[in-house]
Amino acid sequence: MSKVAIVTGAGQGIGFAIAKRLVQDGFKVGVLDYNAETAEKAVAELSAENAFAVVADVSKQAEVAAAFQKVVDHFGDLNVVVNNAGVAPTTPLDTITEEQFTRTFAINVGGVIWGAQAAFKALGHGGKIINATSQAGVVGNPNLTVYGGTKFAVRGITQTLARDLADSGITVNAYAPGIVKTPMMFDIAH
């Protein structure tokens, strides 16, 4: 029987690459993205049979829960969740706005919490939660105060959830890529 995964932010970039690899490895994948067109395009490129598009703003708890339920209803199970969605504004200290701060933390940190919460509900039989942190969440990078702060937070959340969910048979880990040539990074790495 196929295993089922959900990847957030899977419409492009790292999330799409992860979804593609999971499909190649025999998974059925819920492609979760805030952009319906991007999610549908990703599914068309991956596999109409083994990929399923769901739309949610990961900063919204109810939207994430509903999207996860749609994937479970469609594929019948859930084994792996990759909380990958994120934004990466360049934020020299004197330019940071409340809106940037609130939005970035809501997506990058809230998205991990809401994704893990929805995963916990669906992974009654155990499974894996994998969160996206970043090299910027391991070493402070210039002009990335807000983004780096969110990614340091994700590391802490990951370590806490790994302990909290271990008895439920759920492993929680994170990956921390450096700069990867994706649409999100064109803004940072010029």
Summary of the structure (lengths in Angstrom):
residues: 190
radius of gyration: 15.8
end to end distance: 44.7
largest distance: 53.4
contacts: 668
relative contact order: 0.15
helix: 52%
strand: 18%
